[in-house]
Amino acid sequence: MPKKKTTPPSFEEALAELESLVDSLEQGDLSLEDSLKSFERGMELTRTCQQALKEAEQKVQILTSNNTEAELNSEQ
């Protein structure tokens, strides 16, 4: 049976889950197998967060460049 496509978590959800995983890993109560699964999930969440931050940075750059162009045009 094929896996269902799930929507990625929001930045806030991914960050909260990542923090929870880090806490559980730091406690050291997990088995090696569970630790590896948590680490793997943490890497996925890290990529999700990095992508969301990259997209936000691009939006900010677009908005600020548009604003700068508007300011330059109004000064002429």
PQR file with spaces between the fields and no chain letter, atoms N, CA, C, O and H, PARSE charges and radii, in Angstrom:
ATOM       1  N    MET     1       0.848   -1.175    0.000 -0.4000 1.5000
ATOM       2  CA   MET     1       0.000    0.000    0.000 -0.0000 2.0000
ATOM       3  C    MET     1       0.894    1.240    0.000  0.5500 1.7000
ATOM       4  O    MET     1       1.793    1.334    0.837 -0.5500 1.4000
ATOM       5  N    PRO     2       0.678    2.204   -0.919 -0.5600 1.5000
ATOM       6  CA   PRO     2       1.507    3.401   -0.962  0.2800 2.0000
ATOM       7  C    PRO     2       1.243    4.292    0.248  0.5500 1.7000
ATOM       8  O    PRO     2       0.146    4.326    0.806 -0.5500 1.4000
ATOM       9  N    LYS     3       2.300    5.009    0.626 -0.4000 1.5000
ATOM      10  CA   LYS     3       2.169    5.931    1.755 -0.0000 2.0000
ATOM      11  C    LYS     3       1.321    7.125    1.350  0.5500 1.7000
ATOM      12  O    LYS     3       1.379    7.586    0.210 -0.5500 1.4000
ATOM      13  H    LYS     3       3.191    4.981    0.173  0.4000 1.0000
ATOM      14  N    LYS     4       0.540    7.614    2.289 -0.4000 1.5000
ATOM      15  CA   LYS     4      -0.256    8.806    2.045 -0.0000 2.0000
ATOM      16  C    LYS     4       0.655   10.019    2.102  0.5500 1.7000
ATOM      17  O    LYS     4       1.560   10.094    2.933 -0.5500 1.4000
ATOM      18  H    LYS     4       0.493    7.239    3.215  0.4000 1.0000
ATOM      19  N    LYS     5       0.407   10.960    1.214 -0.4000 1.5000
ATOM      20  CA   LYS     5       1.162   12.202    1.256 -0.0000 2.0000
ATOM      21  C    LYS     5       0.610   13.051    2.385  0.5500 1.7000
ATOM      22  O    LYS     5      -0.583   13.349    2.441 -0.5500 1.4000
ATOM      23  H    LYS     5      -0.328   10.899    0.539  0.4000 1.0000
ATOM      24  N    THR     6       1.496   13.430    3.274 -0.4000 1.5000
ATOM      25  CA   THR     6       1.071   14.295    4.369 -0.0000 2.0000
ATOM      26  C    THR     6       1.659   15.675    4.149  0.5500 1.7000
ATOM      27  O    THR     6       2.750   15.828    3.598 -0.5500 1.4000
ATOM      28  H    THR     6       2.466   13.189    3.228  0.4000 1.0000
ATOM      29  N    THR     7       0.922   16.663    4.586 -0.4000 1.5000
ATOM      30  CA   THR     7       1.441   18.019    4.459 -0.0000 2.0000
ATOM      31  C    THR     7       2.511   18.219    5.527  0.5500 1.7000
ATOM      32  O    THR     7       2.370   17.746    6.655 -0.5500 1.4000
ATOM      33  H    THR     7       0.036   16.539    5.033  0.4000 1.0000
ATOM      34  N    PRO     8       3.568   18.914    5.169 -0.5600 1.5000
ATOM      35  CA   PRO     8       4.619   19.139    6.163  0.2800 2.0000
ATOM      36  C    PRO     8       4.095   20.028    7.293  0.5500 1.7000
ATOM      37  O    PRO     8       3.197   20.844    7.087 -0.5500 1.4000
ATOM      38  N    PRO     9       4.655   19.863    8.469 -0.5600 1.5000
ATOM      39  CA   PRO     9       4.192   20.696    9.584  0.2800 2.0000
ATOM      40  C    PRO     9       4.582   22.150    9.356  0.5500 1.7000
ATOM      41  O    PRO     9       5.503   22.448    8.596 -0.5500 1.4000
ATOM      42  N    SER    10       3.872   23.042   10.019 -0.4000 1.5000
ATOM      43  CA   SER    10       4.247   24.451    9.949 -0.0000 2.0000
ATOM      44  C    SER    10       5.594   24.631   10.645  0.5500 1.7000
ATOM      45  O    SER    10       6.066   23.732   11.341 -0.5500 1.4000
ATOM      46  H    SER    10       3.123   22.799   10.636  0.4000 1.0000
ATOM      47  N    PHE    11       6.196   25.776   10.457 -0.4000 1.5000
ATOM      48  CA   PHE    11       7.486   26.056   11.089 -0.0000 2.0000
ATOM      49  C    PHE    11       7.375   25.895   12.605  0.5500 1.7000
ATOM      50  O    PHE    11       8.236   25.282   13.236 -0.5500 1.4000
ATOM      51  H    PHE    11       5.812   26.507    9.891  0.4000 1.0000
ATOM      52  N    GLU    12       6.323   26.444   13.176 -0.4000 1.5000
ATOM      53  CA   GLU    12       6.139   26.402   14.625 -0.0000 2.0000
ATOM      54  C    GLU    12       5.938   24.971   15.129  0.5500 1.7000
ATOM      55  O    GLU    12       6.477   24.589   16.168 -0.5500 1.4000
ATOM      56  H    GLU    12       5.623   26.942   12.664  0.4000 1.0000
ATOM      57  N    GLU    13       5.156   24.184   14.379 -0.4000 1.5000
ATOM      58  CA   GLU    13       4.938   22.789   14.758 -0.0000 2.0000
ATOM      59  C    GLU    13       6.232   21.985   14.667  0.5500 1.7000
ATOM      60  O    GLU    13       6.549   21.190   15.553 -0.5500 1.4000
ATOM      61  H    GLU    13       4.718   24.494   13.535  0.4000 1.0000
ATOM      62  N    ALA    14       6.971   22.205   13.583 -0.4000 1.5000
ATOM      63  CA   ALA    14       8.233   21.486   13.394 -0.0000 2.0000
ATOM      64  C    ALA    14       9.231   21.845   14.484  0.5500 1.7000
ATOM      65  O    ALA    14       9.921   20.972   15.011 -0.5500 1.4000
ATOM      66  H    ALA    14       6.713   22.850   12.864  0.4000 1.0000
ATOM      67  N    LEU    15       9.311   23.117   14.820 -0.4000 1.5000
ATOM      68  CA   LEU    15      10.238   23.564   15.855 -0.0000 2.0000
ATOM      69  C    LEU    15       9.865   22.993   17.217  0.5500 1.7000
ATOM      70  O    LEU    15      10.742   22.578   17.975 -0.5500 1.4000
ATOM      71  H    LEU    15       8.751   23.826   14.392  0.4000 1.0000
ATOM      72  N    ALA    16       8.573   22.967   17.536 -0.4000 1.5000
ATOM      73  CA   ALA    16       8.125   22.408   18.814 -0.0000 2.0000
ATOM      74  C    ALA    16       8.438   20.918   18.895  0.5500 1.7000
ATOM      75  O    ALA    16       8.898   20.433   19.928 -0.5500 1.4000
ATOM      76  H    ALA    16       7.860   23.304   16.920  0.4000 1.0000
ATOM      77  N    GLU    17       8.191   20.192   17.805 -0.4000 1.5000
ATOM      78  CA   GLU    17       8.486   18.760   17.803 -0.0000 2.0000
ATOM      79  C    GLU    17       9.996   18.522   17.900  0.5500 1.7000
ATOM      80  O    GLU    17      10.447   17.600   18.581 -0.5500 1.4000
ATOM      81  H    GLU    17       7.817   20.587   16.965  0.4000 1.0000
ATOM      82  N    LEU    18      10.756   19.350   17.222 -0.4000 1.5000
ATOM      83  CA   LEU    18      12.218   19.234   17.276 -0.0000 2.0000
ATOM      84  C    LEU    18      12.727   19.471   18.697  0.5500 1.7000
ATOM      85  O    LEU    18      13.593   18.737   19.175 -0.5500 1.4000
ATOM      86  H    LEU    18      10.390   20.099   16.669  0.4000 1.0000
ATOM      87  N    GLU    19      12.202   20.478   19.365 -0.4000 1.5000
ATOM      88  CA   GLU    19      12.588   20.749   20.753 -0.0000 2.0000
ATOM      89  C    GLU    19      12.253   19.564   21.655  0.5500 1.7000
ATOM      90  O    GLU    19      13.030   19.205   22.540 -0.5500 1.4000
ATOM      91  H    GLU    19      11.499   21.074   18.976  0.4000 1.0000
ATOM      92  N    SER    20      11.091   18.964   21.422 -0.4000 1.5000
ATOM      93  CA   SER    20      10.686   17.798   22.208 -0.0000 2.0000
ATOM      94  C    SER    20      11.630   16.619   21.980  0.5500 1.7000
ATOM      95  O    SER    20      12.005   15.923   22.923 -0.5500 1.4000
ATOM      96  H    SER    20      10.460   19.255   20.703  0.4000 1.0000
ATOM      97  N    LEU    21      12.006   16.403   20.725 -0.4000 1.5000
ATOM      98  CA   LEU    21      12.937   15.317   20.407 -0.0000 2.0000
ATOM      99  C    LEU    21      14.294   15.544   21.067  0.5500 1.7000
ATOM     100  O    LEU    21      14.894   14.609   21.598 -0.5500 1.4000
ATOM     101  H    LEU    21      11.701   16.968   19.959  0.4000 1.0000
ATOM     102  N    VAL    22      14.772   16.770   21.034 -0.4000 1.5000
ATOM     103  CA   VAL    22      16.061   17.087   21.644 -0.0000 2.0000
ATOM     104  C    VAL    22      15.998   16.816   23.147  0.5500 1.7000
ATOM     105  O    VAL    22      16.925   16.243   23.721 -0.5500 1.4000
ATOM     106  H    VAL    22      14.285   17.529   20.603  0.4000 1.0000
ATOM     107  N    ASP    23      14.899   17.233   23.778 -0.4000 1.5000
ATOM     108  CA   ASP    23      14.745   16.985   25.216 -0.0000 2.0000
ATOM     109  C    ASP    23      14.801   15.498   25.536  0.5500 1.7000
ATOM     110  O    ASP    23      15.480   15.083   26.475 -0.5500 1.4000
ATOM     111  H    ASP    23      14.147   17.698   23.312  0.4000 1.0000
ATOM     112  N    SER    24      14.084   14.696   24.751 -0.4000 1.5000
ATOM     113  CA   SER    24      14.066   13.254   25.027 -0.0000 2.0000
ATOM     114  C    SER    24      15.423   12.620   24.760  0.5500 1.7000
ATOM     115  O    SER    24      15.831   11.704   25.474 -0.5500 1.4000
ATOM     116  H    SER    24      13.532   15.032   23.988  0.4000 1.0000
ATOM     117  N    LEU    25      16.123   13.096   23.741 -0.4000 1.5000
ATOM     118  CA   LEU    25      17.458   12.569   23.467 -0.0000 2.0000
ATOM     119  C    LEU    25      18.441   12.958   24.574  0.5500 1.7000
ATOM     120  O    LEU    25      19.290   12.157   24.966 -0.5500 1.4000
ATOM     121  H    LEU    25      15.792   13.840   23.161  0.4000 1.0000
ATOM     122  N    GLU    26      18.324   14.180   25.072 -0.4000 1.5000
ATOM     123  CA   GLU    26      19.221   14.647   26.123 -0.0000 2.0000
ATOM     124  C    GLU    26      19.022   13.886   27.426  0.5500 1.7000
ATOM     125  O    GLU    26      19.963   13.741   28.206 -0.5500 1.4000
ATOM     126  H    GLU    26      17.635   14.831   24.754  0.4000 1.0000
ATOM     127  N    GLN    27      17.814   13.400   27.673 -0.4000 1.5000
ATOM     128  CA   GLN    27      17.558   12.641   28.899 -0.0000 2.0000
ATOM     129  C    GLN    27      18.274   11.297   28.880  0.5500 1.7000
ATOM     130  O    GLN    27      18.601   10.749   29.932 -0.5500 1.4000
ATOM     131  H    GLN    27      17.049   13.518   27.040  0.4000 1.0000
ATOM     132  N    GLY    28      18.515   10.772   27.696 -0.4000 1.5000
ATOM     133  CA   GLY    28      19.269    9.534   27.570 -0.0000 2.0000
ATOM     134  C    GLY    28      18.513    8.273   27.943  0.5500 1.7000
ATOM     135  O    GLY    28      19.135    7.237   28.176 -0.5500 1.4000
ATOM     136  H    GLY    28      18.249   11.218   26.841  0.4000 1.0000
ATOM     137  N    ASP    29      17.196    8.330   28.006 -0.4000 1.5000
ATOM     138  CA   ASP    29      16.394    7.165   28.395 -0.0000 2.0000
ATOM     139  C    ASP    29      15.969    6.308   27.210  0.5500 1.7000
ATOM     140  O    ASP    29      15.381    5.244   27.405 -0.5500 1.4000
ATOM     141  H    ASP    29      16.691    9.172   27.817  0.4000 1.0000
ATOM     142  N    LEU    30      16.252    6.745   25.989 -0.4000 1.5000
ATOM     143  CA   LEU    30      15.817    6.012   24.807 -0.0000 2.0000
ATOM     144  C    LEU    30      16.804    4.904   24.457  0.5500 1.7000
ATOM     145  O    LEU    30      18.000    5.001   24.734 -0.5500 1.4000
ATOM     146  H    LEU    30      16.729    7.609   25.830  0.4000 1.0000
ATOM     147  N    SER    31      16.277    3.854   23.845 -0.4000 1.5000
ATOM     148  CA   SER    31      17.160    2.802   23.333 -0.0000 2.0000
ATOM     149  C    SER    31      17.929    3.355   22.136  0.5500 1.7000
ATOM     150  O    SER    31      17.593    4.415   21.607 -0.5500 1.4000
ATOM     151  H    SER    31      15.305    3.775   23.620  0.4000 1.0000
ATOM     152  N    LEU    32      18.940    2.643   21.724 -0.4000 1.5000
ATOM     153  CA   LEU    32      19.721    3.087   20.572 -0.0000 2.0000
ATOM     154  C    LEU    32      18.834    3.208   19.336  0.5500 1.7000
ATOM     155  O    LEU    32      18.928    4.183   18.591 -0.5500 1.4000
ATOM     156  H    LEU    32      19.213    1.782   22.154  0.4000 1.0000
ATOM     157  N    GLU    33      17.974    2.216   19.125 -0.4000 1.5000
ATOM     158  CA   GLU    33      17.091    2.240   17.961 -0.0000 2.0000
ATOM     159  C    GLU    33      16.150    3.441   18.002  0.5500 1.7000
ATOM     160  O    GLU    33      15.963    4.124   16.995 -0.5500 1.4000
ATOM     161  H    GLU    33      17.898    1.424   19.730  0.4000 1.0000
ATOM     162  N    ASP    34      15.559    3.697   19.168 -0.4000 1.5000
ATOM     163  CA   ASP    34      14.660    4.846   19.308 -0.0000 2.0000
ATOM     164  C    ASP    34      15.423    6.160   19.169  0.5500 1.7000
ATOM     165  O    ASP    34      14.900    7.129   18.618 -0.5500 1.4000
ATOM     166  H    ASP    34      15.710    3.142   19.986  0.4000 1.0000
ATOM     167  N    SER    35      16.644    6.193   19.663 -0.4000 1.5000
ATOM     168  CA   SER    35      17.469    7.397   19.520 -0.0000 2.0000
ATOM     169  C    SER    35      17.753    7.682   18.055  0.5500 1.7000
ATOM     170  O    SER    35      17.695    8.832   17.619 -0.5500 1.4000
ATOM     171  H    SER    35      17.068    5.406   20.110  0.4000 1.0000
ATOM     172  N    LEU    36      18.061    6.639   17.294 -0.4000 1.5000
ATOM     173  CA   LEU    36      18.326    6.818   15.866 -0.0000 2.0000
ATOM     174  C    LEU    36      17.075    7.276   15.123  0.5500 1.7000
ATOM     175  O    LEU    36      17.156    8.126   14.236 -0.5500 1.4000
ATOM     176  H    LEU    36      18.108    5.705   17.648  0.4000 1.0000
ATOM     177  N    LYS    37      15.921    6.719   15.479 -0.4000 1.5000
ATOM     178  CA   LYS    37      14.672    7.151   14.856 -0.0000 2.0000
ATOM     179  C    LYS    37      14.389    8.613   15.188  0.5500 1.7000
ATOM     180  O    LYS    37      13.958    9.382   14.329 -0.5500 1.4000
ATOM     181  H    LYS    37      15.855    6.029   16.200  0.4000 1.0000
ATOM     182  N    SER    38      14.633    8.985   16.436 -0.4000 1.5000
ATOM     183  CA   SER    38      14.421   10.377   16.847 -0.0000 2.0000
ATOM     184  C    SER    38      15.383   11.305   16.123  0.5500 1.7000
ATOM     185  O    SER    38      15.002   12.395   15.698 -0.5500 1.4000
ATOM     186  H    SER    38      14.983    8.360   17.134  0.4000 1.0000
ATOM     187  N    PHE    39      16.625   10.873   15.983 -0.4000 1.5000
ATOM     188  CA   PHE    39      17.610   11.678   15.270 -0.0000 2.0000
ATOM     189  C    PHE    39      17.207   11.867   13.810  0.5500 1.7000
ATOM     190  O    PHE    39      17.310   12.965   13.263 -0.5500 1.4000
ATOM     191  H    PHE    39      16.935    9.987   16.329  0.4000 1.0000
ATOM     192  N    GLU    40      16.747   10.781   13.186 -0.4000 1.5000
ATOM     193  CA   GLU    40      16.316   10.855   11.789 -0.0000 2.0000
ATOM     194  C    GLU    40      15.141   11.814   11.637  0.5500 1.7000
ATOM     195  O    GLU    40      15.112   12.627   10.713 -0.5500 1.4000
ATOM     196  H    GLU    40      16.663    9.889   13.630  0.4000 1.0000
ATOM     197  N    ARG    41      14.175   11.717   12.541 -0.4000 1.5000
ATOM     198  CA   ARG    41      13.019   12.625   12.503 -0.0000 2.0000
ATOM     199  C    ARG    41      13.483   14.060   12.739  0.5500 1.7000
ATOM     200  O    ARG    41      12.991   14.991   12.101 -0.5500 1.4000
ATOM     201  H    ARG    41      14.198   11.057   13.292  0.4000 1.0000
ATOM     202  N    GLY    42      14.417   14.231   13.645 -0.4000 1.5000
ATOM     203  CA   GLY    42      14.948   15.562   13.922 -0.0000 2.0000
ATOM     204  C    GLY    42      15.610   16.179   12.698  0.5500 1.7000
ATOM     205  O    GLY    42      15.486   17.381   12.462 -0.5500 1.4000
ATOM     206  H    GLY    42      14.817   13.475   14.164  0.4000 1.0000
ATOM     207  N    MET    43      16.307   15.367   11.923 -0.4000 1.5000
ATOM     208  CA   MET    43      16.938   15.864   10.696 -0.0000 2.0000
ATOM     209  C    MET    43      15.876   16.298    9.687  0.5500 1.7000
ATOM     210  O    MET    43      16.041   17.312    9.009 -0.5500 1.4000
ATOM     211  H    MET    43      16.407   14.390   12.115  0.4000 1.0000
ATOM     212  N    GLU    44      14.787   15.533    9.587 -0.4000 1.5000
ATOM     213  CA   GLU    44      13.694   15.911    8.685 -0.0000 2.0000
ATOM     214  C    GLU    44      13.086   17.241    9.128  0.5500 1.7000
ATOM     215  O    GLU    44      12.826   18.120    8.306 -0.5500 1.4000
ATOM     216  H    GLU    44      14.653   14.710   10.138  0.4000 1.0000
ATOM     217  N    LEU    45      12.865   17.376   10.420 -0.4000 1.5000
ATOM     218  CA   LEU    45      12.279   18.605   10.949 -0.0000 2.0000
ATOM     219  C    LEU    45      13.215   19.796   10.752  0.5500 1.7000
ATOM     220  O    LEU    45      12.768   20.909   10.474 -0.5500 1.4000
ATOM     221  H    LEU    45      13.076   16.662   11.088  0.4000 1.0000
ATOM     222  N    THR    46      14.509   19.551   10.898 -0.4000 1.5000
ATOM     223  CA   THR    46      15.491   20.614   10.689 -0.0000 2.0000
ATOM     224  C    THR    46      15.429   21.109    9.252  0.5500 1.7000
ATOM     225  O    THR    46      15.469   22.315    9.004 -0.5500 1.4000
ATOM     226  H    THR    46      14.872   18.647   11.124  0.4000 1.0000
ATOM     227  N    ARG    47      15.332   20.181    8.306 -0.4000 1.5000
ATOM     228  CA   ARG    47      15.221   20.573    6.896 -0.0000 2.0000
ATOM     229  C    ARG    47      13.940   21.372    6.648  0.5500 1.7000
ATOM     230  O    ARG    47      13.944   22.350    5.900 -0.5500 1.4000
ATOM     231  H    ARG    47      15.299   19.202    8.507  0.4000 1.0000
ATOM     232  N    THR    48      12.858   20.949    7.275 -0.4000 1.5000
ATOM     233  CA   THR    48      11.587   21.666    7.139 -0.0000 2.0000
ATOM     234  C    THR    48      11.727   23.091    7.653  0.5500 1.7000
ATOM     235  O    THR    48      11.289   24.041    7.003 -0.5500 1.4000
ATOM     236  H    THR    48      12.854   20.154    7.882  0.4000 1.0000
ATOM     237  N    CYS    49      12.340   23.235    8.825 -0.4000 1.5000
ATOM     238  CA   CYS    49      12.525   24.571    9.410 -0.0000 2.0000
ATOM     239  C    CYS    49      13.454   25.426    8.549  0.5500 1.7000
ATOM     240  O    CYS    49      13.186   26.607    8.332 -0.5500 1.4000
ATOM     241  H    CYS    49      12.695   22.464    9.353  0.4000 1.0000
ATOM     242  N    GLN    50      14.531   24.841    8.064 -0.4000 1.5000
ATOM     243  CA   GLN    50      15.469   25.587    7.225 -0.0000 2.0000
ATOM     244  C    GLN    50      14.791   26.066    5.943  0.5500 1.7000
ATOM     245  O    GLN    50      15.015   27.193    5.503 -0.5500 1.4000
ATOM     246  H    GLN    50      14.749   23.881    8.240  0.4000 1.0000
ATOM     247  N    GLN    51      13.971   25.217    5.351 -0.4000 1.5000
ATOM     248  CA   GLN    51      13.260   25.594    4.125 -0.0000 2.0000
ATOM     249  C    GLN    51      12.278   26.735    4.403  0.5500 1.7000
ATOM     250  O    GLN    51      12.184   27.680    3.620 -0.5500 1.4000
ATOM     251  H    GLN    51      13.789   24.301    5.709  0.4000 1.0000
ATOM     252  N    ALA    52      11.550   26.643    5.514 -0.4000 1.5000
ATOM     253  CA   ALA    52      10.598   27.696    5.864 -0.0000 2.0000
ATOM     254  C    ALA    52      11.322   29.022    6.104  0.5500 1.7000
ATOM     255  O    ALA    52      10.847   30.076    5.683 -0.5500 1.4000
ATOM     256  H    ALA    52      11.627   25.875    6.150  0.4000 1.0000
ATOM     257  N    LEU    53      12.459   28.966    6.775 -0.4000 1.5000
ATOM     258  CA   LEU    53      13.230   30.191    7.015 -0.0000 2.0000
ATOM     259  C    LEU    53      13.776   30.774    5.715  0.5500 1.7000
ATOM     260  O    LEU    53      13.790   31.992    5.535 -0.5500 1.4000
ATOM     261  H    LEU    53      12.845   28.109    7.117  0.4000 1.0000
ATOM     262  N    LYS    54      14.220   29.916    4.822 -0.4000 1.5000
ATOM     263  CA   LYS    54      14.742   30.364    3.527 -0.0000 2.0000
ATOM     264  C    LYS    54      13.635   31.064    2.733  0.5500 1.7000
ATOM     265  O    LYS    54      13.858   32.123    2.146 -0.5500 1.4000
ATOM     266  H    LYS    54      14.209   28.927    4.968  0.4000 1.0000
ATOM     267  N    GLU    55      12.451   30.466    2.720 -0.4000 1.5000
ATOM     268  CA   GLU    55      11.328   31.069    2.007 -0.0000 2.0000
ATOM     269  C    GLU    55      10.938   32.406    2.615  0.5500 1.7000
ATOM     270  O    GLU    55      10.639   33.354    1.889 -0.5500 1.4000
ATOM     271  H    GLU    55      12.269   29.606    3.197  0.4000 1.0000
ATOM     272  N    ALA    56      10.939   32.493    3.946 -0.4000 1.5000
ATOM     273  CA   ALA    56      10.609   33.748    4.610 -0.0000 2.0000
ATOM     274  C    ALA    56      11.650   34.819    4.281  0.5500 1.7000
ATOM     275  O    ALA    56      11.303   35.975    4.042 -0.5500 1.4000
ATOM     276  H    ALA    56      11.182   31.723    4.536  0.4000 1.0000
ATOM     277  N    GLU    57      12.926   34.428    4.270 -0.4000 1.5000
ATOM     278  CA   GLU    57      13.990   35.377    3.945 -0.0000 2.0000
ATOM     279  C    GLU    57      13.828   35.896    2.513  0.5500 1.7000
ATOM     280  O    GLU    57      14.024   37.084    2.253 -0.5500 1.4000
ATOM     281  H    GLU    57      13.207   33.488    4.464  0.4000 1.0000
ATOM     282  N    GLN    58      13.470   35.005    1.590 -0.4000 1.5000
ATOM     283  CA   GLN    58      13.269   35.424    0.202 -0.0000 2.0000
ATOM     284  C    GLN    58      12.100   36.403    0.093  0.5500 1.7000
ATOM     285  O    GLN    58      12.174   37.376   -0.657 -0.5500 1.4000
ATOM     286  H    GLN    58      13.311   34.040    1.800  0.4000 1.0000
ATOM     287  N    LYS    59      11.030   36.150    0.835 -0.4000 1.5000
ATOM     288  CA   LYS    59       9.881   37.056    0.813 -0.0000 2.0000
ATOM     289  C    LYS    59      10.267   38.423    1.348  0.5500 1.7000
ATOM     290  O    LYS    59       9.873   39.448    0.792 -0.5500 1.4000
ATOM     291  H    LYS    59      10.971   35.360    1.444  0.4000 1.0000
ATOM     292  N    VAL    60      11.042   38.438    2.432 -0.4000 1.5000
ATOM     293  CA   VAL    60      11.479   39.711    3.015 -0.0000 2.0000
ATOM     294  C    VAL    60      12.348   40.464    2.016  0.5500 1.7000
ATOM     295  O    VAL    60      12.200   41.676    1.860 -0.5500 1.4000
ATOM     296  H    VAL    60      11.362   37.605    2.883  0.4000 1.0000
ATOM     297  N    GLN    61      13.251   39.760    1.336 -0.4000 1.5000
ATOM     298  CA   GLN    61      14.107   40.411    0.344 -0.0000 2.0000
ATOM     299  C    GLN    61      13.275   40.994   -0.795  0.5500 1.7000
ATOM     300  O    GLN    61      13.547   42.100   -1.261 -0.5500 1.4000
ATOM     301  H    GLN    61      13.371   38.776    1.463  0.4000 1.0000
ATOM     302  N    ILE    62      12.271   40.257   -1.238 -0.4000 1.5000
ATOM     303  CA   ILE    62      11.412   40.752   -2.317 -0.0000 2.0000
ATOM     304  C    ILE    62      10.653   41.981   -1.853  0.5500 1.7000
ATOM     305  O    ILE    62      10.576   42.980   -2.568 -0.5500 1.4000
ATOM     306  H    ILE    62      12.051   39.359   -0.858  0.4000 1.0000
ATOM     307  N    LEU    63      10.093   41.904   -0.656 -0.4000 1.5000
ATOM     308  CA   LEU    63       9.321   43.040   -0.139 -0.0000 2.0000
ATOM     309  C    LEU    63      10.195   44.269    0.066  0.5500 1.7000
ATOM     310  O    LEU    63       9.782   45.383   -0.256 -0.5500 1.4000
ATOM     311  H    LEU    63      10.155   41.092   -0.075  0.4000 1.0000
ATOM     312  N    THR    64      11.389   44.080    0.595 -0.4000 1.5000
ATOM     313  CA   THR    64      12.258   45.236    0.825 -0.0000 2.0000
ATOM     314  C    THR    64      12.807   45.793   -0.485  0.5500 1.7000
ATOM     315  O    THR    64      13.002   47.002   -0.608 -0.5500 1.4000
ATOM     316  H    THR    64      11.724   43.175    0.856  0.4000 1.0000
ATOM     317  N    SER    65      13.057   44.926   -1.461 -0.4000 1.5000
ATOM     318  CA   SER    65      13.541   45.444   -2.753 -0.0000 2.0000
ATOM     319  C    SER    65      12.422   46.193   -3.469  0.5500 1.7000
ATOM     320  O    SER    65      12.684   47.211   -4.110 -0.5500 1.4000
ATOM     321  H    SER    65      12.899   43.943   -1.361  0.4000 1.0000
ATOM     322  N    ASN    66      11.197   45.722   -3.377 -0.4000 1.5000
ATOM     323  CA   ASN    66      10.055   46.430   -3.972 -0.0000 2.0000
ATOM     324  C    ASN    66       9.849   47.766   -3.288  0.5500 1.7000
ATOM     325  O    ASN    66       9.547   48.763   -3.945 -0.5500 1.4000
ATOM     326  H    ASN    66      10.984   44.895   -2.856  0.4000 1.0000
ATOM     327  N    ASN    67      10.010   47.793   -1.985 -0.4000 1.5000
ATOM     328  CA   ASN    67       9.844   49.022   -1.224 -0.0000 2.0000
ATOM     329  C    ASN    67      10.933   50.023   -1.596  0.5500 1.7000
ATOM     330  O    ASN    67      10.653   51.216   -1.719 -0.5500 1.4000
ATOM     331  H    ASN    67      10.256   46.984   -1.452  0.4000 1.0000
ATOM     332  N    THR    68      12.153   49.566   -1.776 -0.4000 1.5000
ATOM     333  CA   THR    68      13.256   50.444   -2.149 -0.0000 2.0000
ATOM     334  C    THR    68      13.017   51.025   -3.530  0.5500 1.7000
ATOM     335  O    THR    68      13.259   52.212   -3.750 -0.5500 1.4000
ATOM     336  H    THR    68      12.380   48.597   -1.676  0.4000 1.0000
ATOM     337  N    GLU    69      12.551   50.216   -4.456 -0.4000 1.5000
ATOM     338  CA   GLU    69      12.252   50.700   -5.803 -0.0000 2.0000
ATOM     339  C    GLU    69      11.143   51.741   -5.767  0.5500 1.7000
ATOM     340  O    GLU    69      11.204   52.740   -6.484 -0.5500 1.4000
ATOM     341  H    GLU    69      12.355   49.252   -4.277  0.4000 1.0000
ATOM     342  N    ALA    70      10.133   51.516   -4.940 -0.4000 1.5000
ATOM     343  CA   ALA    70       9.035   52.464   -4.821 -0.0000 2.0000
ATOM     344  C    ALA    70       9.548   53.787   -4.257  0.5500 1.7000
ATOM     345  O    ALA    70       9.133   54.858   -4.701 -0.5500 1.4000
ATOM     346  H    ALA    70      10.083   50.705   -4.357  0.4000 1.0000
ATOM     347  N    GLU    71      10.453   53.710   -3.275 -0.4000 1.5000
ATOM     348  CA   GLU    71      11.008   54.928   -2.692 -0.0000 2.0000
ATOM     349  C    GLU    71      11.840   55.678   -3.729  0.5500 1.7000
ATOM     350  O    GLU    71      11.768   56.905   -3.808 -0.5500 1.4000
ATOM     351  H    GLU    71      10.790   52.840   -2.914  0.4000 1.0000
ATOM     352  N    LEU    72      12.630   54.954   -4.524 -0.4000 1.5000
ATOM     353  CA   LEU    72      13.439   55.594   -5.547 -0.0000 2.0000
ATOM     354  C    LEU    72      12.568   56.260   -6.605  0.5500 1.7000
ATOM     355  O    LEU    72      12.885   57.362   -7.053 -0.5500 1.4000
ATOM     356  H    LEU    72      12.689   53.958   -4.460  0.4000 1.0000
ATOM     357  N    ASN    73      11.489   55.621   -7.009 -0.4000 1.5000
ATOM     358  CA   ASN    73      10.596   56.179   -8.010 -0.0000 2.0000
ATOM     359  C    ASN    73       9.876   57.423   -7.490  0.5500 1.7000
ATOM     360  O    ASN    73       9.622   58.348   -8.261 -0.5500 1.4000
ATOM     361  H    ASN    73      11.232   54.726   -6.646  0.4000 1.0000
ATOM     362  N    SER    74       9.548   57.464   -6.224 -0.4000 1.5000
ATOM     363  CA   SER    74       8.828   58.607   -5.669 -0.0000 2.0000
ATOM     364  C    SER    74       9.743   59.815   -5.493  0.5500 1.7000
ATOM     365  O    SER    74       9.258   60.945   -5.425 -0.5500 1.4000
ATOM     366  H    SER    74       9.754   56.712   -5.597  0.4000 1.0000
ATOM     367  N    GLU    75      11.054   59.601   -5.418 -0.4000 1.5000
ATOM     368  CA   GLU    75      11.984   60.709   -5.252 -0.0000 2.0000
ATOM     369  C    GLU    75      12.275   61.419   -6.568  0.5500 1.7000
ATOM     370  O    GLU    75      12.789   62.538   -6.553 -0.5500 1.4000
ATOM     371  H    GLU    75      11.447   58.683   -5.473  0.4000 1.0000
ATOM     372  N    GLN    76      11.969   60.815   -7.682 -0.4000 1.5000
ATOM     373  CA   GLN    76      12.302   61.412   -8.995 -0.0000 2.0000
ATOM     374  C    GLN    76      11.352   62.489   -9.374  0.5500 1.7000
ATOM     375  O    GLN    76      11.491   63.088  -10.440 -0.5500 1.4000
ATOM     376  H    GLN    76      11.551   59.906   -7.694  0.4000 1.0000
